[in-house]
């Protein structure tokens, strides 16, 4: 499971099916994440463009809050 080569290691979904996680896992609550967007990884942007992009990402971020099973105090 602890391999650096992504082609040889198990995926996160496969890892969650291992016996180690059975005590902690609730497959009913799991949602599969969207694939990572690699489009910016090799972008040749200036420092100001990176700052602007980062600031825009912060402003437009809308977290998805799960329904809590716990009651608040």
mmJSON file of the N, C-alpha and C atoms, coordinates in Angstrom:
{"data_MODEL":{"atom_site":{
"group_PDB":["ATOM","ATOM","ATOM","ATOM","ATOM","ATOM","ATOM","ATOM","ATOM","ATOM","ATOM","ATOM","ATOM","ATOM","ATOM","ATOM","ATOM","ATOM","ATOM","ATOM","ATOM","ATOM","ATOM","ATOM","ATOM","ATOM","ATOM","ATOM","ATOM","ATOM","ATOM","ATOM","ATOM","ATOM","ATOM","ATOM","ATOM","ATOM","ATOM","ATOM","ATOM","ATOM","ATOM","ATOM","ATOM","ATOM","ATOM","ATOM","ATOM","ATOM","ATOM","ATOM","ATOM","ATOM","ATOM","ATOM","ATOM","ATOM","ATOM","ATOM","ATOM","ATOM","ATOM","ATOM","ATOM","ATOM","ATOM","ATOM","ATOM","ATOM","ATOM","ATOM","ATOM","ATOM","ATOM","ATOM","ATOM","ATOM","ATOM","ATOM","ATOM","ATOM","ATOM","ATOM","ATOM","ATOM","ATOM","ATOM","ATOM","ATOM","ATOM","ATOM","ATOM","ATOM","ATOM","ATOM","ATOM","ATOM","ATOM","ATOM","ATOM","ATOM","ATOM","ATOM","ATOM","ATOM","ATOM","ATOM","ATOM","ATOM","ATOM","ATOM","ATOM","ATOM","ATOM","ATOM","ATOM","ATOM","ATOM","ATOM","ATOM","ATOM","ATOM","ATOM","ATOM","ATOM","ATOM","ATOM","ATOM","ATOM","ATOM","ATOM","ATOM","ATOM","ATOM","ATOM","ATOM","ATOM","ATOM","ATOM","ATOM","ATOM","ATOM","ATOM","ATOM","ATOM","ATOM","ATOM","ATOM","ATOM","ATOM","ATOM","ATOM","ATOM","ATOM","ATOM","ATOM","ATOM","ATOM","ATOM","ATOM","ATOM","ATOM","ATOM","ATOM","ATOM","ATOM","ATOM","ATOM","ATOM","ATOM","ATOM","ATOM","ATOM","ATOM","ATOM","ATOM","ATOM","ATOM","ATOM","ATOM","ATOM","ATOM","ATOM","ATOM","ATOM","ATOM","ATOM","ATOM","ATOM","ATOM","ATOM","ATOM","ATOM","ATOM","ATOM","ATOM","ATOM","ATOM","ATOM","ATOM","ATOM","ATOM","ATOM","ATOM","ATOM","ATOM","ATOM","ATOM","ATOM","ATOM","ATOM","ATOM","ATOM","ATOM","ATOM","ATOM","ATOM","ATOM"],
"id":[1,2,3,4,5,6,7,8,9,10,11,12,13,14,15,16,17,18,19,20,21,22,23,24,25,26,27,28,29,30,31,32,33,34,35,36,37,38,39,40,41,42,43,44,45,46,47,48,49,50,51,52,53,54,55,56,57,58,59,60,61,62,63,64,65,66,67,68,69,70,71,72,73,74,75,76,77,78,79,80,81,82,83,84,85,86,87,88,89,90,91,92,93,94,95,96,97,98,99,100,101,102,103,104,105,106,107,108,109,110,111,112,113,114,115,116,117,118,119,120,121,122,123,124,125,126,127,128,129,130,131,132,133,134,135,136,137,138,139,140,141,142,143,144,145,146,147,148,149,150,151,152,153,154,155,156,157,158,159,160,161,162,163,164,165,166,167,168,169,170,171,172,173,174,175,176,177,178,179,180,181,182,183,184,185,186,187,188,189,190,191,192,193,194,195,196,197,198,199,200,201,202,203,204,205,206,207,208,209,210,211,212,213,214,215,216,217,218,219],
"type_symbol":["N","C","C","N","C","C","N","C","C","N","C","C","N","C","C","N","C","C","N","C","C","N","C","C","N","C","C","N","C","C","N","C","C","N","C","C","N","C","C","N","C","C","N","C","C","N","C","C","N","C","C","N","C","C","N","C","C","N","C","C","N","C","C","N","C","C","N","C","C","N","C","C","N","C","C","N","C","C","N","C","C","N","C","C","N","C","C","N","C","C","N","C","C","N","C","C","N","C","C","N","C","C","N","C","C","N","C","C","N","C","C","N","C","C","N","C","C","N","C","C","N","C","C","N","C","C","N","C","C","N","C","C","N","C","C","N","C","C","N","C","C","N","C","C","N","C","C","N","C","C","N","C","C","N","C","C","N","C","C","N","C","C","N","C","C","N","C","C","N","C","C","N","C","C","N","C","C","N","C","C","N","C","C","N","C","C","N","C","C","N","C","C","N","C","C","N","C","C","N","C","C","N","C","C","N","C","C","N","C","C","N","C","C","N","C","C","N","C","C"],
"label_atom_id":["N","CA","C","N","CA","C","N","CA","C","N","CA","C","N","CA","C","N","CA","C","N","CA","C","N","CA","C","N","CA","C","N","CA","C","N","CA","C","N","CA","C","N","CA","C","N","CA","C","N","CA","C","N","CA","C","N","CA","C","N","CA","C","N","CA","C","N","CA","C","N","CA","C","N","CA","C","N","CA","C","N","CA","C","N","CA","C","N","CA","C","N","CA","C","N","CA","C","N","CA","C","N","CA","C","N","CA","C","N","CA","C","N","CA","C","N","CA","C","N","CA","C","N","CA","C","N","CA","C","N","CA","C","N","CA","C","N","CA","C","N","CA","C","N","CA","C","N","CA","C","N","CA","C","N","CA","C","N","CA","C","N","CA","C","N","CA","C","N","CA","C","N","CA","C","N","CA","C","N","CA","C","N","CA","C","N","CA","C","N","CA","C","N","CA","C","N","CA","C","N","CA","C","N","CA","C","N","CA","C","N","CA","C","N","CA","C","N","CA","C","N","CA","C","N","CA","C","N","CA","C","N","CA","C","N","CA","C","N","CA","C","N","CA","C","N","CA","C","N","CA","C","N","CA","C"],
"label_alt_id":[null,null,null,null,null,null,null,null,null,null,null,null,null,null,null,null,null,null,null,null,null,null,null,null,null,null,null,null,null,null,null,null,null,null,null,null,null,null,null,null,null,null,null,null,null,null,null,null,null,null,null,null,null,null,null,null,null,null,null,null,null,null,null,null,null,null,null,null,null,null,null,null,null,null,null,null,null,null,null,null,null,null,null,null,null,null,null,null,null,null,null,null,null,null,null,null,null,null,null,null,null,null,null,null,null,null,null,null,null,null,null,null,null,null,null,null,null,null,null,null,null,null,null,null,null,null,null,null,null,null,null,null,null,null,null,null,null,null,null,null,null,null,null,null,null,null,null,null,null,null,null,null,null,null,null,null,null,null,null,null,null,null,null,null,null,null,null,null,null,null,null,null,null,null,null,null,null,null,null,null,null,null,null,null,null,null,null,null,null,null,null,null,null,null,null,null,null,null,null,null,null,null,null,null,null,null,null,null,null,null,null,null,null,null,null,null,null,null,null],
"label_comp_id":["UNK","UNK","UNK","UNK","UNK","UNK","UNK","UNK","UNK","UNK","UNK","UNK","UNK","UNK","UNK","UNK","UNK","UNK","UNK","UNK","UNK","UNK","UNK","UNK","UNK","UNK","UNK","UNK","UNK","UNK","UNK","UNK","UNK","UNK","UNK","UNK","UNK","UNK","UNK","UNK","UNK","UNK","UNK","UNK","UNK","UNK","UNK","UNK","UNK","UNK","UNK","UNK","UNK","UNK","UNK","UNK","UNK","UNK","UNK","UNK","UNK","UNK","UNK","UNK","UNK","UNK","UNK","UNK","UNK","UNK","UNK","UNK","UNK","UNK","UNK","UNK","UNK","UNK","UNK","UNK","UNK","UNK","UNK","UNK","UNK","UNK","UNK","UNK","UNK","UNK","UNK","UNK","UNK","UNK","UNK","UNK","UNK","UNK","UNK","UNK","UNK","UNK","UNK","UNK","UNK","UNK","UNK","UNK","UNK","UNK","UNK","UNK","UNK","UNK","UNK","UNK","UNK","UNK","UNK","UNK","UNK","UNK","UNK","UNK","UNK","UNK","UNK","UNK","UNK","UNK","UNK","UNK","UNK","UNK","UNK","UNK","UNK","UNK","UNK","UNK","UNK","UNK","UNK","UNK","UNK","UNK","UNK","UNK","UNK","UNK","UNK","UNK","UNK","UNK","UNK","UNK","UNK","UNK","UNK","UNK","UNK","UNK","UNK","UNK","UNK","UNK","UNK","UNK","UNK","UNK","UNK","UNK","UNK","UNK","UNK","UNK","UNK","UNK","UNK","UNK","UNK","UNK","UNK","UNK","UNK","UNK","UNK","UNK","UNK","UNK","UNK","UNK","UNK","UNK","UNK","UNK","UNK","UNK","UNK","UNK","UNK","UNK","UNK","UNK","UNK","UNK","UNK","UNK","UNK","UNK","UNK","UNK","UNK","UNK","UNK","UNK","UNK","UNK","UNK"],
"label_asym_id":["A","A","A","A","A","A","A","A","A","A","A","A","A","A","A","A","A","A","A","A","A","A","A","A","A","A","A","A","A","A","A","A","A","A","A","A","A","A","A","A","A","A","A","A","A","A","A","A","A","A","A","A","A","A","A","A","A","A","A","A","A","A","A","A","A","A","A","A","A","A","A","A","A","A","A","A","A","A","A","A","A","A","A","A","A","A","A","A","A","A","A","A","A","A","A","A","A","A","A","A","A","A","A","A","A","A","A","A","A","A","A","A","A","A","A","A","A","A","A","A","A","A","A","A","A","A","A","A","A","A","A","A","A","A","A","A","A","A","A","A","A","A","A","A","A","A","A","A","A","A","A","A","A","A","A","A","A","A","A","A","A","A","A","A","A","A","A","A","A","A","A","A","A","A","A","A","A","A","A","A","A","A","A","A","A","A","A","A","A","A","A","A","A","A","A","A","A","A","A","A","A","A","A","A","A","A","A","A","A","A","A","A","A","A","A","A","A","A","A"],
"label_entity_id":["1","1","1","1","1","1","1","1","1","1","1","1","1","1","1","1","1","1","1","1","1","1","1","1","1","1","1","1","1","1","1","1","1","1","1","1","1","1","1","1","1","1","1","1","1","1","1","1","1","1","1","1","1","1","1","1","1","1","1","1","1","1","1","1","1","1","1","1","1","1","1","1","1","1","1","1","1","1","1","1","1","1","1","1","1","1","1","1","1","1","1","1","1","1","1","1","1","1","1","1","1","1","1","1","1","1","1","1","1","1","1","1","1","1","1","1","1","1","1","1","1","1","1","1","1","1","1","1","1","1","1","1","1","1","1","1","1","1","1","1","1","1","1","1","1","1","1","1","1","1","1","1","1","1","1","1","1","1","1","1","1","1","1","1","1","1","1","1","1","1","1","1","1","1","1","1","1","1","1","1","1","1","1","1","1","1","1","1","1","1","1","1","1","1","1","1","1","1","1","1","1","1","1","1","1","1","1","1","1","1","1","1","1","1","1","1","1","1","1"],
"label_seq_id":[1,1,1,2,2,2,3,3,3,4,4,4,5,5,5,6,6,6,7,7,7,8,8,8,9,9,9,10,10,10,11,11,11,12,12,12,13,13,13,14,14,14,15,15,15,16,16,16,17,17,17,18,18,18,19,19,19,20,20,20,21,21,21,22,22,22,23,23,23,24,24,24,25,25,25,26,26,26,27,27,27,28,28,28,29,29,29,30,30,30,31,31,31,32,32,32,33,33,33,34,34,34,35,35,35,36,36,36,37,37,37,38,38,38,39,39,39,40,40,40,41,41,41,42,42,42,43,43,43,44,44,44,45,45,45,46,46,46,47,47,47,48,48,48,49,49,49,50,50,50,51,51,51,52,52,52,53,53,53,54,54,54,55,55,55,56,56,56,57,57,57,58,58,58,59,59,59,60,60,60,61,61,61,62,62,62,63,63,63,64,64,64,65,65,65,66,66,66,67,67,67,68,68,68,69,69,69,70,70,70,71,71,71,72,72,72,73,73,73],
"pdbx_PDB_ins_code":[null,null,null,null,null,null,null,null,null,null,null,null,null,null,null,null,null,null,null,null,null,null,null,null,null,null,null,null,null,null,null,null,null,null,null,null,null,null,null,null,null,null,null,null,null,null,null,null,null,null,null,null,null,null,null,null,null,null,null,null,null,null,null,null,null,null,null,null,null,null,null,null,null,null,null,null,null,null,null,null,null,null,null,null,null,null,null,null,null,null,null,null,null,null,null,null,null,null,null,null,null,null,null,null,null,null,null,null,null,null,null,null,null,null,null,null,null,null,null,null,null,null,null,null,null,null,null,null,null,null,null,null,null,null,null,null,null,null,null,null,null,null,null,null,null,null,null,null,null,null,null,null,null,null,null,null,null,null,null,null,null,null,null,null,null,null,null,null,null,null,null,null,null,null,null,null,null,null,null,null,null,null,null,null,null,null,null,null,null,null,null,null,null,null,null,null,null,null,null,null,null,null,null,null,null,null,null,null,null,null,null,null,null,null,null,null,null,null,null],
"Cartn_x":[0.823,0.0,0.871,2.026,2.874,3.917,3.476,4.355,4.342,5.498,5.572,5.003,5.141,4.666,3.138,2.435,0.966,0.359,1.114,0.6,0.581,1.408,1.526,0.76,0.479,-0.18,-1.706,-2.351,-3.81,-4.421,-5.623,-6.34,-6.899,-7.352,-7.963,-9.2,-9.993,-11.197,-10.832,-9.777,-9.325,-8.778,-8.048,-7.48,-8.578,-9.674,-10.763,-11.436,-11.261,-11.866,-10.981,-9.778,-8.87,-9.403,-9.094,-9.614,-9.277,-8.17,-7.764,-8.839,-9.577,-10.54,-11.966,-12.25,-13.634,-14.259,-13.462,-13.984,-14.38,-13.713,-13.901,-14.752,-15.003,-15.613,-17.127,-17.81,-19.254,-19.485,-19.576,-19.674,-20.934,-21.949,-23.173,-22.91,-21.923,-21.629,-20.567,-19.973,-18.876,-19.381,-18.679,-18.936,-17.616,-17.649,-16.425,-16.092,-14.849,-14.404,-14.278,-14.41,-14.196,-12.712,-12.38,-10.964,-10.256,-8.992,-8.187,-7.959,-8.092,-7.864,-6.391,-5.642,-4.203,-3.88,-4.862,-4.628,-3.684,-3.629,-2.752,-1.365,-1.158,0.111,1.326,1.223,2.362,2.147,1.24,0.955,2.133,2.45,3.531,2.898,2.604,1.966,2.95,2.752,3.586,3.139,3.94,3.592,2.263,2.071,0.804,-0.379,-0.204,-1.286,-1.602,-0.562,-0.789,-1.523,-1.123,-1.795,-3.262,-3.53,-4.899,-5.724,-5.131,-5.831,-6.135,-5.152,-5.344,-6.421,-6.387,-7.382,-8.787,-8.907,-10.202,-10.707,-9.814,-10.201,-10.717,-10.048,-10.473,-11.857,-12.074,-13.359,-14.514,-14.247,-15.32,-15.502,-14.655,-14.748,-16.029,-16.772,-17.991,-17.908,-17.581,-17.44,-18.784,-18.73,-19.922,-19.905,-20.849,-20.899,-21.814,-21.283,-22.119,-23.13,-24.228,-25.199,-24.579,-24.493,-23.861,-24.834,-24.31,-25.118,-25.095,-24.176,-24.042,-24.883,-25.317,-26.069,-25.111,-25.41,-24.552,-24.944,-23.995,-24.249,-24.846],
"Cartn_y":[-1.187,0.0,1.257,1.236,2.419,2.4,2.632,2.666,4.061,4.518,5.839,5.86,4.771,4.704,4.601,5.631,5.606,4.499,3.989,2.899,1.576,1.452,0.189,0.18,1.344,1.372,1.296,0.929,0.823,2.217,2.315,3.59,3.811,5.018,5.314,4.443,4.273,3.44,1.994,1.479,0.116,0.01,1.023,1.009,0.981,1.673,1.708,0.356,-0.552,-1.881,-2.842,-2.416,-3.272,-3.478,-4.621,-4.933,-3.877,-3.185,-2.176,-1.107,-0.78,0.321,-0.104,-1.384,-1.825,-1.239,-1.051,-0.508,0.968,1.692,3.135,3.554,2.666,3.009,2.859,3.835,3.744,4.041,2.996,3.166,3.924,3.96,4.707,6.213,6.685,8.114,8.552,7.619,7.956,8.513,9.542,10.107,10.1,9.719,9.7,11.117,11.495,12.845,12.977,14.21,14.503,14.33,13.93,13.809,15.152,15.091,16.301,16.964,18.277,19.053,19.456,18.855,19.104,20.295,21.031,22.055,23.164,23.454,24.527,24.049,22.753,22.236,22.746,22.874,23.303,24.677,25.453,26.78,27.72,28.494,29.486,30.839,31.079,32.32,33.178,34.484,35.395,35.318,35.878,35.881,36.602,37.73,38.456,37.636,36.884,36.031,34.913,34.313,33.272,33.849,35.038,35.684,35.939,36.453,36.744,35.457,34.423,33.14,32.574,32.607,32.09,32.877,34.189,35.043,34.738,34.564,34.229,32.885,31.908,30.593,30.708,31.51,31.693,32.333,33.349,34.052,33.189,32.296,31.497,30.133,29.808,28.511,28.424,27.352,27.097,25.671,25.521,24.172,23.447,22.156,21.322,20.766,21.197,20.768,19.557,18.465,17.271,17.471,16.763,16.776,16.044,16.703,16.115,15.185,14.057,13.13,13.524,14.429,14.855,16.104,16.278,17.482,18.538,19.778,20.854,21.207,21.765,22.139,23.511],
"Cartn_z":[0.0,0.0,0.0,0.622,0.705,-0.404,-1.609,-2.772,-3.371,-3.825,-4.436,-5.844,-6.566,-7.945,-7.955,-8.448,-8.415,-9.265,-10.229,-11.067,-10.307,-9.269,-8.535,-7.216,-6.651,-5.344,-5.492,-4.409,-4.42,-4.417,-4.914,-4.889,-3.482,-3.22,-1.921,-1.707,-2.753,-2.644,-2.315,-2.948,-2.657,-1.237,-0.808,0.542,1.602,1.351,2.327,2.521,1.578,1.713,2.506,2.87,3.633,5.05,5.652,6.989,8.048,7.881,8.861,9.064,8.031,8.095,8.439,8.547,8.753,10.014,11.048,12.302,12.165,11.277,11.166,9.969,9.071,7.791,7.829,7.249,7.036,5.556,4.752,3.301,2.883,3.739,3.427,3.356,4.106,4.163,3.155,2.456,1.552,0.228,-0.237,-1.553,-2.303,-3.556,-4.343,-4.8,-4.613,-4.98,-6.493,-6.958,-8.374,-8.692,-9.905,-10.271,-10.14,-9.771,-9.603,-10.952,-10.994,-12.214,-12.271,-13.179,-13.295,-14.19,-14.65,-15.664,-15.201,-13.914,-13.441,-13.015,-12.949,-12.439,-13.2,-14.485,-15.299,-15.923,-15.367,-15.92,-15.67,-16.674,-16.582,-16.268,-15.0,-14.585,-13.8,-13.881,-13.089,-11.628,-10.746,-9.328,-9.111,-9.785,-9.649,-10.144,-11.224,-11.732,-10.737,-10.132,-9.125,-7.922,-7.498,-6.366,-6.686,-7.882,-8.292,-8.355,-8.936,-9.041,-7.649,-6.766,-5.412,-4.676,-4.793,-4.143,-4.673,-5.979,-6.581,-6.074,-5.97,-5.449,-4.02,-3.217,-1.825,-1.767,-2.578,-2.567,-3.06,-4.003,-4.595,-3.929,-2.954,-2.289,-1.474,-1.689,-0.931,-0.392,0.893,1.444,1.494,1.321,1.451,2.864,3.659,5.048,5.178,5.7,5.856,6.98,6.877,7.965,9.145,10.263,11.437,12.149,12.609,13.399,14.874,15.21,16.595,16.833,18.054,18.39,18.906,18.615,19.105,20.528,21.25,22.647,22.732],
"occupancy":[1.0,1.0,1.0,1.0,1.0,1.0,1.0,1.0,1.0,1.0,1.0,1.0,1.0,1.0,1.0,1.0,1.0,1.0,1.0,1.0,1.0,1.0,1.0,1.0,1.0,1.0,1.0,1.0,1.0,1.0,1.0,1.0,1.0,1.0,1.0,1.0,1.0,1.0,1.0,1.0,1.0,1.0,1.0,1.0,1.0,1.0,1.0,1.0,1.0,1.0,1.0,1.0,1.0,1.0,1.0,1.0,1.0,1.0,1.0,1.0,1.0,1.0,1.0,1.0,1.0,1.0,1.0,1.0,1.0,1.0,1.0,1.0,1.0,1.0,1.0,1.0,1.0,1.0,1.0,1.0,1.0,1.0,1.0,1.0,1.0,1.0,1.0,1.0,1.0,1.0,1.0,1.0,1.0,1.0,1.0,1.0,1.0,1.0,1.0,1.0,1.0,1.0,1.0,1.0,1.0,1.0,1.0,1.0,1.0,1.0,1.0,1.0,1.0,1.0,1.0,1.0,1.0,1.0,1.0,1.0,1.0,1.0,1.0,1.0,1.0,1.0,1.0,1.0,1.0,1.0,1.0,1.0,1.0,1.0,1.0,1.0,1.0,1.0,1.0,1.0,1.0,1.0,1.0,1.0,1.0,1.0,1.0,1.0,1.0,1.0,1.0,1.0,1.0,1.0,1.0,1.0,1.0,1.0,1.0,1.0,1.0,1.0,1.0,1.0,1.0,1.0,1.0,1.0,1.0,1.0,1.0,1.0,1.0,1.0,1.0,1.0,1.0,1.0,1.0,1.0,1.0,1.0,1.0,1.0,1.0,1.0,1.0,1.0,1.0,1.0,1.0,1.0,1.0,1.0,1.0,1.0,1.0,1.0,1.0,1.0,1.0,1.0,1.0,1.0,1.0,1.0,1.0,1.0,1.0,1.0,1.0,1.0,1.0,1.0,1.0,1.0,1.0,1.0,1.0],
"B_iso_or_equiv":[0.0,0.0,0.0,0.0,0.0,0.0,0.0,0.0,0.0,0.0,0.0,0.0,0.0,0.0,0.0,0.0,0.0,0.0,0.0,0.0,0.0,0.0,0.0,0.0,0.0,0.0,0.0,0.0,0.0,0.0,0.0,0.0,0.0,0.0,0.0,0.0,0.0,0.0,0.0,0.0,0.0,0.0,0.0,0.0,0.0,0.0,0.0,0.0,0.0,0.0,0.0,0.0,0.0,0.0,0.0,0.0,0.0,0.0,0.0,0.0,0.0,0.0,0.0,0.0,0.0,0.0,0.0,0.0,0.0,0.0,0.0,0.0,0.0,0.0,0.0,0.0,0.0,0.0,0.0,0.0,0.0,0.0,0.0,0.0,0.0,0.0,0.0,0.0,0.0,0.0,0.0,0.0,0.0,0.0,0.0,0.0,0.0,0.0,0.0,0.0,0.0,0.0,0.0,0.0,0.0,0.0,0.0,0.0,0.0,0.0,0.0,0.0,0.0,0.0,0.0,0.0,0.0,0.0,0.0,0.0,0.0,0.0,0.0,0.0,0.0,0.0,0.0,0.0,0.0,0.0,0.0,0.0,0.0,0.0,0.0,0.0,0.0,0.0,0.0,0.0,0.0,0.0,0.0,0.0,0.0,0.0,0.0,0.0,0.0,0.0,0.0,0.0,0.0,0.0,0.0,0.0,0.0,0.0,0.0,0.0,0.0,0.0,0.0,0.0,0.0,0.0,0.0,0.0,0.0,0.0,0.0,0.0,0.0,0.0,0.0,0.0,0.0,0.0,0.0,0.0,0.0,0.0,0.0,0.0,0.0,0.0,0.0,0.0,0.0,0.0,0.0,0.0,0.0,0.0,0.0,0.0,0.0,0.0,0.0,0.0,0.0,0.0,0.0,0.0,0.0,0.0,0.0,0.0,0.0,0.0,0.0,0.0,0.0,0.0,0.0,0.0,0.0,0.0,0.0],
"pdbx_formal_charge":[null,null,null,null,null,null,null,null,null,null,null,null,null,null,null,null,null,null,null,null,null,null,null,null,null,null,null,null,null,null,null,null,null,null,null,null,null,null,null,null,null,null,null,null,null,null,null,null,null,null,null,null,null,null,null,null,null,null,null,null,null,null,null,null,null,null,null,null,null,null,null,null,null,null,null,null,null,null,null,null,null,null,null,null,null,null,null,null,null,null,null,null,null,null,null,null,null,null,null,null,null,null,null,null,null,null,null,null,null,null,null,null,null,null,null,null,null,null,null,null,null,null,null,null,null,null,null,null,null,null,null,null,null,null,null,null,null,null,null,null,null,null,null,null,null,null,null,null,null,null,null,null,null,null,null,null,null,null,null,null,null,null,null,null,null,null,null,null,null,null,null,null,null,null,null,null,null,null,null,null,null,null,null,null,null,null,null,null,null,null,null,null,null,null,null,null,null,null,null,null,null,null,null,null,null,null,null,null,null,null,null,null,null,null,null,null,null,null,null],
"auth_seq_id":[1,1,1,2,2,2,3,3,3,4,4,4,5,5,5,6,6,6,7,7,7,8,8,8,9,9,9,10,10,10,11,11,11,12,12,12,13,13,13,14,14,14,15,15,15,16,16,16,17,17,17,18,18,18,19,19,19,20,20,20,21,21,21,22,22,22,23,23,23,24,24,24,25,25,25,26,26,26,27,27,27,28,28,28,29,29,29,30,30,30,31,31,31,32,32,32,33,33,33,34,34,34,35,35,35,36,36,36,37,37,37,38,38,38,39,39,39,40,40,40,41,41,41,42,42,42,43,43,43,44,44,44,45,45,45,46,46,46,47,47,47,48,48,48,49,49,49,50,50,50,51,51,51,52,52,52,53,53,53,54,54,54,55,55,55,56,56,56,57,57,57,58,58,58,59,59,59,60,60,60,61,61,61,62,62,62,63,63,63,64,64,64,65,65,65,66,66,66,67,67,67,68,68,68,69,69,69,70,70,70,71,71,71,72,72,72,73,73,73],
"auth_comp_id":["UNK","UNK","UNK","UNK","UNK","UNK","UNK","UNK","UNK","UNK","UNK","UNK","UNK","UNK","UNK","UNK","UNK","UNK","UNK","UNK","UNK","UNK","UNK","UNK","UNK","UNK","UNK","UNK","UNK","UNK","UNK","UNK","UNK","UNK","UNK","UNK","UNK","UNK","UNK","UNK","UNK","UNK","UNK","UNK","UNK","UNK","UNK","UNK","UNK","UNK","UNK","UNK","UNK","UNK","UNK","UNK","UNK","UNK","UNK","UNK","UNK","UNK","UNK","UNK","UNK","UNK","UNK","UNK","UNK","UNK","UNK","UNK","UNK","UNK","UNK","UNK","UNK","UNK","UNK","UNK","UNK","UNK","UNK","UNK","UNK","UNK","UNK","UNK","UNK","UNK","UNK","UNK","UNK","UNK","UNK","UNK","UNK","UNK","UNK","UNK","UNK","UNK","UNK","UNK","UNK","UNK","UNK","UNK","UNK","UNK","UNK","UNK","UNK","UNK","UNK","UNK","UNK","UNK","UNK","UNK","UNK","UNK","UNK","UNK","UNK","UNK","UNK","UNK","UNK","UNK","UNK","UNK","UNK","UNK","UNK","UNK","UNK","UNK","UNK","UNK","UNK","UNK","UNK","UNK","UNK","UNK","UNK","UNK","UNK","UNK","UNK","UNK","UNK","UNK","UNK","UNK","UNK","UNK","UNK","UNK","UNK","UNK","UNK","UNK","UNK","UNK","UNK","UNK","UNK","UNK","UNK","UNK","UNK","UNK","UNK","UNK","UNK","UNK","UNK","UNK","UNK","UNK","UNK","UNK","UNK","UNK","UNK","UNK","UNK","UNK","UNK","UNK","UNK","UNK","UNK","UNK","UNK","UNK","UNK","UNK","UNK","UNK","UNK","UNK","UNK","UNK","UNK","UNK","UNK","UNK","UNK","UNK","UNK","UNK","UNK","UNK","UNK","UNK","UNK"],
"auth_asym_id":["A","A","A","A","A","A","A","A","A","A","A","A","A","A","A","A","A","A","A","A","A","A","A","A","A","A","A","A","A","A","A","A","A","A","A","A","A","A","A","A","A","A","A","A","A","A","A","A","A","A","A","A","A","A","A","A","A","A","A","A","A","A","A","A","A","A","A","A","A","A","A","A","A","A","A","A","A","A","A","A","A","A","A","A","A","A","A","A","A","A","A","A","A","A","A","A","A","A","A","A","A","A","A","A","A","A","A","A","A","A","A","A","A","A","A","A","A","A","A","A","A","A","A","A","A","A","A","A","A","A","A","A","A","A","A","A","A","A","A","A","A","A","A","A","A","A","A","A","A","A","A","A","A","A","A","A","A","A","A","A","A","A","A","A","A","A","A","A","A","A","A","A","A","A","A","A","A","A","A","A","A","A","A","A","A","A","A","A","A","A","A","A","A","A","A","A","A","A","A","A","A","A","A","A","A","A","A","A","A","A","A","A","A","A","A","A","A","A","A"],
"auth_atom_id":["N","CA","C","N","CA","C","N","CA","C","N","CA","C","N","CA","C","N","CA","C","N","CA","C","N","CA","C","N","CA","C","N","CA","C","N","CA","C","N","CA","C","N","CA","C","N","CA","C","N","CA","C","N","CA","C","N","CA","C","N","CA","C","N","CA","C","N","CA","C","N","CA","C","N","CA","C","N","CA","C","N","CA","C","N","CA","C","N","CA","C","N","CA","C","N","CA","C","N","CA","C","N","CA","C","N","CA","C","N","CA","C","N","CA","C","N","CA","C","N","CA","C","N","CA","C","N","CA","C","N","CA","C","N","CA","C","N","CA","C","N","CA","C","N","CA","C","N","CA","C","N","CA","C","N","CA","C","N","CA","C","N","CA","C","N","CA","C","N","CA","C","N","CA","C","N","CA","C","N","CA","C","N","CA","C","N","CA","C","N","CA","C","N","CA","C","N","CA","C","N","CA","C","N","CA","C","N","CA","C","N","CA","C","N","CA","C","N","CA","C","N","CA","C","N","CA","C","N","CA","C","N","CA","C","N","CA","C","N","CA","C","N","CA","C","N","CA","C","N","CA","C","N","CA","C"],
"pdbx_PDB_model_num":[1,1,1,1,1,1,1,1,1,1,1,1,1,1,1,1,1,1,1,1,1,1,1,1,1,1,1,1,1,1,1,1,1,1,1,1,1,1,1,1,1,1,1,1,1,1,1,1,1,1,1,1,1,1,1,1,1,1,1,1,1,1,1,1,1,1,1,1,1,1,1,1,1,1,1,1,1,1,1,1,1,1,1,1,1,1,1,1,1,1,1,1,1,1,1,1,1,1,1,1,1,1,1,1,1,1,1,1,1,1,1,1,1,1,1,1,1,1,1,1,1,1,1,1,1,1,1,1,1,1,1,1,1,1,1,1,1,1,1,1,1,1,1,1,1,1,1,1,1,1,1,1,1,1,1,1,1,1,1,1,1,1,1,1,1,1,1,1,1,1,1,1,1,1,1,1,1,1,1,1,1,1,1,1,1,1,1,1,1,1,1,1,1,1,1,1,1,1,1,1,1,1,1,1,1,1,1,1,1,1,1,1,1,1,1,1,1,1,1]
}}}
